Amino acid sequence: MAAVTTTETASQSRDKGENAWAYKKDVAWYRKDLSEDTIGETRAILQQYSKIPPERVIDHIKKVRDKAWEVYPYGSVGMFGFLTLNMPYMPEYVEILDRLRTGDQKFIDVGCCFGQEIRKLVFDGVPSQNLYGMDLHQGFMDIGYDLFCDKQKLKSTFIAADIFDSSNPAFAKIAGTIDIIHAGSFFHLFSWDDQVKVAKQIINFLKPQSGSMLVGKHAGDTNPGHKSRPGRLGSRYRHNGETWKKMWEQIGEETDTKWEVKVNELADDEYFKDGKQYGDWDSETTRRLQFCVRRL
């Protein structure tokens, strides 16, 4: 297992200073109460895998969430979005489990946050030593051990890295070795051009063979385009199904690779139900895009 130390880079510290308003708990994307519906099937993992008594689960989650809020106040942290697992609801999940349970294939969760998808895979019988997690914030991955109470038993490797830093030595170690990549609530953080850069880095991680694949979900929009980021500089690109496919056509041409792209536009996802509660998610055109990109 990778060594872990909670550190804050100079850029992250500077960002915290410039966006101090976002760390306040009176913002739209910080929920004080936690319902059973929100916990969902993560309760089973916390009780059966982490051995947390049922009556302590809610308080445990809240305490860990507030600790994570101080690392970075993402909406997925404030709204307990990390409790909503993504992969189990994908059409490819049975295939993913079958492939990873063999012990011969490797998986990485890019933008893994607390590593909740990794814990679900382990809970479902996947050998933890073949699973990797990557996040910009080392603190989130450290907190994942607190959330799931498994620092002494989990054998997965966690990498603190900026996806845009191609010089990171950790990238060279995993280049061309990964079979399946998950990226949940990740691509939608960036502009079109930066999403292309992310995709190319992901291609570099994957084995250069047919069947290597990327799965995930992110916020989309029936009105695709660059959207402003309230309170922050720059913009992010939100896709619909067609623009997501178009972007992968561009990526394929620029990398001399071919990809089968499947995407589902889903409405009424809990994370997007009430836009006014979710700050910059306030749009009736917001959708959830669930995707599978498979190398041919």
Buried (B, 14 or more C-beta within 10 A) or exposed (E): BEEBEEEBEEEBEEBBEEEEEBBEEEBBBBBEEBEEEBBBEBBEBBBEBBEBEEEEBBEBBBEBBEBBBEBBBBBBBBBBBBBBBBBBEBEBBEBBBEBBBEEEBBBBBBBBBBBBBBBBBBBBEBBBEBBBBBBBBBBBBBBBBBBBBBEEEBEBBBBBBEBEEEEBEBBEEBBEEBBBBBBBBBBBBBBBEBBBBBBBBBBBBBBEEEBBBBBBBBBBBBEBEEBEEEEEEEBBBBBBBEBBBBBBEEBBEEBEBEBEBBBBBBEEBEBBEEBEBBBBBBBEEBBBBBBBBBBE
